[in-house]
Amino acid sequence: MRGPLPTNNARRRNVPVIPTTALPAGGRTDPPPTLPPNHGLRKAGRAWWSWAWSTPQAAAWALGHESTVARRASLEDDLAALELVQGIDFEEIIGAELAAQVRSAVQRVAALATGRLQIIKEMRELDDRLGLTPKAMAQLRWTIKDDGEAAHASPAATAGNVVTPERWQRSAG
């Protein structure tokens, strides 16, 4: 004789609980931190630096992420420089006769020196480390919550979803 059949409304008692961190949809509101030494950024890098520190993911970054974010921003400068070389009008500078040869040589040297594909691969890897892609958000168990939802939700309802890292708990106390 076997036991009773399970009910349709039965709940598992040992359901796996993997906590997530809710990030504010409005992003990080503090100004960007100062740029680490030895990371001189140009226009594209500075723009990316400011944008990155205003994202929701930046709210979860800890001290020490500045170097990784600065390295990612410098790749924006590298990509912009490569595109600048590709946009040079050599015909206007040296005439039509040598323009094709010079353009080909400069583009080849630029490709060897920087490698656009390598730059993009490194950007993708750093974006994953910083949680800036959907896949990385899922791996880090980060979710973005609407600021209105977070304001209207009771602390008891959201307490189970938000994980406060231990290092933040120590600094708050």
Secondary structure, 3 states (H helix, E strand, C coil): CCCCCCCCCCCCCCCCCCCCEEEECCCCCCCCCCCCCCCCCCHHHHHHHHHHCCCHHHHHCCCCHHHHHHHHHHHHHHHHHHHHHHCCCHHHHHCHHHHHHHHHHHHHHHHHHCCHHHHHHHHHHHHHHCCCCHHHHHHHCEEEECHHHHHHCCHHHHHCCCCCCHHHHHHHC
